[in-house]
Amino acid sequence: DDPVLRSSALDCLSRAHGAMFRETGRVEHVGKGVEASEEAVNICPPSHPHRPTRLCNLALILHIRFEISANTNDLDRSITLLEQVLAISPLSDRSLRLHNLATSLHVRFEATGNLADLDRDIALTEESLELASPSDRPHRLRSLAVSLVTRFGHTAKFSDLERGVTLLEQALILPQSTEDRRECLSELAWSLWTRYGETRNVADLERSITLDEEVLQLCGPTHIHRSCYLANLASSLKSRFHVKKNIADLNRAIELGEEALTVTQPNHVDRSYRLSNLAWSYDARFNSNENLDDLDKCVTLHEQALALCPTTHNHRHYYLIYLARSLRKRFGRKSDIADLDRAIELAQSALESLPLHHPQRSYSLNTLSLALLDHIRAATRQNSIHDWSLLMISSSAFSTLSIEDVISQLRNAANALHSPSHHRLRATLSWADASTHFHHQSRFEAYTTMFDILDTLVTRGHSLESRYSQLATDSRITDAKGRIADAVSFAIAENRPRDAVVFLERGRALLLAQVGHCRMPLDIVRARDAQLAAELKSVGRQLDHLLASTTKSTDFTINSVADDPIAQSMRLTSRWNALVERARELDGCRDFLRPTPFHTLQHGAYGGPVIFVNINHPLSHAVIVVHEGDPLIVPLPHATPKAVQDLTITFHNARHQHASNFYSALRTLWDVIVGPVVARLGPLFPPGSRIWWCPSAAVAQLPLHAAGHYNKSAPLNMRLPHIFVPSYTSSLDALIRARRGIRASNKHVSNLKSVLRVVWDSLTNSRVCRRVSSLMSPFPSIVVISQPNTEGEAELNVHTETAYIRQNTRRSTVLEGRDGTPNAVISHIPNHTWVHFSSHGYPGEDNPLRSYFPLHGGRLEVLDILRTQTPDAELAVLTACHTAHVDLRAPDEFLHLAGAMQFAGFRSVVGTLWEMDDEDGTLVVVEFYRQMFEELKRGNRRTYTCAAKALNESVHRLRAERKVPPWRWVNYVHYGA
């Protein structure tokens, strides 16, 4: 009869029912638990010290009942009770009470979408974390992380996501119970999967799967959260299928999704999510096998998910859009207009439910617009309408809509700045396609927007390796890169050749351009704001170091926020962007680090024409940039995408099989691409002039420099190397940089000598001394890396070329054998103007940034070279195999050893496309240096500009004297000035 004792007993009974529910999943325990807890609260005296505990337990069991029934009245009442608890709790309990209230606010946000609840949840959890005991700290870190990652999903604020991952990494290394560790692993896996969706860093996805597998192993078959763990692993496996195309991943994702659905209660708040998740797995399998049963299953599951989702639920717009997209896809296969009409109505409903600045607005606008465009195309076919501008369509969702309205919607989706960049990019591609199909005047604007968003999207990775992975595997980026040829062709068709050049330049060498921004001269900013310039320099150096870091992305040992390279990168990138915007506000700096305009790019053609090749259907073109006037356009009617692909395969097979049709392929290359270009250049440039190739996409794999007819009866003016001196460049900007800061004339150097001699004694034996010596001498300082007997590699005959360089140079440093360690090479390169490699060379198997020279004691990789800055560098000669090997997954990026040398500062680089013969290398190198030393003796202080000619003549001699097969002499290429 004692109310206090009875209240205590009822409270214990309620907790027991809660425990039984968690163990068995039987819903009746929850109802009984609520009844017991309500009575326990009612009979507990208001001033009793245990009343806060009774209120808290009632709030908890009401929360559980909400999760089962989705009745928000239970959740609202739970939050009210927790507010009361917080108000009367002592300071010793405040951390726990704050945490409980924050958790319920988070759940209510998930149900209603009220961001105020989520913001308050984060604020309360921050306070709770400050007050938490060491034993509670892991749990508070997890809670704060989950809320931050959730807020990222609704605001697209990437710093929330990066901080969330870092907090979960911190929580994971702290002592905690097995149950808490399992939850932490699951939440970290989910956060990494979310981050993968933004950055496409496959390491995040792989680790997410590993963690999800571990979580599932730690979870018993009747665990209350098993369905969640199953669904999470299914999502990650489906994502990996999209990357690796292993159907086993997708089939297992479907099995896990079906199991997750089976163990989820019929009215559980997460059942809609389970249904939708499984639907997307069936959708992915339909895309793989075109089995309409899978597509029908996908639609059915999305229908069920939407039917279960309350009309007021925060995520209802997702289910509306998901079903709309599936119905639109089915219309594309079955042509049932009813599917399309319903898709339009659903997408319109989703859009109307979103506020103007919601992150999902771009996605919803794009979905609606695509469905409307399908409707317009269907109406055009049905009514034989040829003038789309006269077409109006109607639907139950609106009275009338024109193509102009749809294009306007796509433009809005592309420019929805509060939406994630990848959603905006998808919308922009839809806009470009629609404006192309309907000949709309906004097509040029769509392409320009595409390039702007592409620049932003590629900066999401924390390192060049992660960004390369994204560039090579992210379908959103590869789709956009595939539109570059369309944009160029459109600019040409519109008689805008200068814009065509700008498009070609913006679509290439994206990764190295980002590092280049960090190293950009800041003179213009410094003249106006020295402090801002200093900040830009500091942040740029830190970003430069991180981007070119060789730390593998699979190293996940993180002890603090400051240790996380991804968090560092995102903070620095955000800071860098803010500083750049400040710089653009300065007088005369409006275009600071904006895309380079044509009048600046044209400076790249100062020494001779630069030739882009744009392969597209129905017509390809060469775009020739000359030093003055508009670019020259040369149609290439026979250079179809298929012809170029076939030619690439022919070269590859002929080289590997040592087949005689290699010469035939060179002849075809002349006829299809190079010959028409030479015919256009012939009247404008005399024989022996320098020309530069700047190829795009598949053309980057073709030996344009060697094209021609080499049969005995063919005249020499049908062989490119006998007409012009050919070189390559990764971009016009790279060529401009190669010519920037060219050494002073002899007169200026003479004046410099008189000043420098005053301080010469104080500089003796210092690095500065070596650099000053380099500047003062008319002869270059050369470092030779000679590796005839590298451990684990075949022996190389490099003694002749090494001896020739030694004998004919006044200042050379030879790092031979054991002296040629990676560290020694990197430390010597900045102190010399020329560098010569005689070693083996290998392309990176799956990652061109890992291409390398095998040296004594380790590898010298592309990433190591990119970290090096060589202000006085002139010439790099890389007589090793594969130093200019073109990566097939990202041919426009020029990520090879020769490209890295050029980016590091070497103005002129000699490399090889594939494996080279030892004897060929000796002849070519000796003849090459003989000519270069002759130029030095004539007093030419820009000898590096003669490297292309010297290489061309050396290769002529190799071919004439040795009668070697074509693939051996075609191998040698020149990059740069």
Secondary structure by P-SEA (a helix, b strand, c coil): ccaaaaaaaaaaaaaaaaaaaaacccaaaaaaaaaaaaaaaaaccccccaaaaaaaaaaaaaaaaaaacccaaaaaaaaaaaaaaaaaccccaaaaaaaaaaaaaaaaaaacccaaaaaaaaaaaaaaaaaccccaaaaaaaaaaaaaaaaaaaccaaaaaaaaaaaaaaaaaccccaaaaaaaaaaaaaaaaaaaaaccaaaaaaaaaaaaaaaaaaccccccaaaaaaaaaaaaaaaaaaacccaaaaaaaaaaaaaaaaaccccccaaaaaaaaaaaaaaaaaaacccaaaaaaaaaaaaaaaaaccccccaaaaaaaaaaaaaaaaaaacccaaaaaaaaaaaaaaaaaccccccaaaaaaaaaaaaaaaaaaaaaaaacccccccbbbbccccccccaaaaaaaaaaaaacccccaaaaaaaaaaaaaaaaaacccaaaaaaaaaaaaaaaaaaccccaaaaaaaaaccaaaaaaaaaaaaaaaaaaaaccaaaaaaaaaaacaaaaaaaaaaaccaaaaaaccaaaaaaaaaaaaaaaaaaaccccccccccccccccaaaaaaaaaaaaaaaaaaaaaccccccccccccccccccccccbbbbbbbbbccbbbbbbbcccccbbbbbbccccaaaaaaaaaaaaaaaaacccaaaaaaaaaaacccaaaaaaacccccccbbbbbbccccccccccccccccccccccccccccccbbbbbccaaaaaaaaccccccaaaaaaaaaaaaaacccccccaaaaaaaaaaccbbbbbbbccccccccccccaaaaaaaaaacccbbbbbccccccaaaaaaacccccbbbbcbbbbcccccccccccccccccccaaaaaacccccccbbbbccccccccccccccccccaaaaaaaacccbbbbbcccccaaaaaaaaaaaaaaaaaaaaacccccccaaaaaaaaaaaaaaaacccccccccccccccc
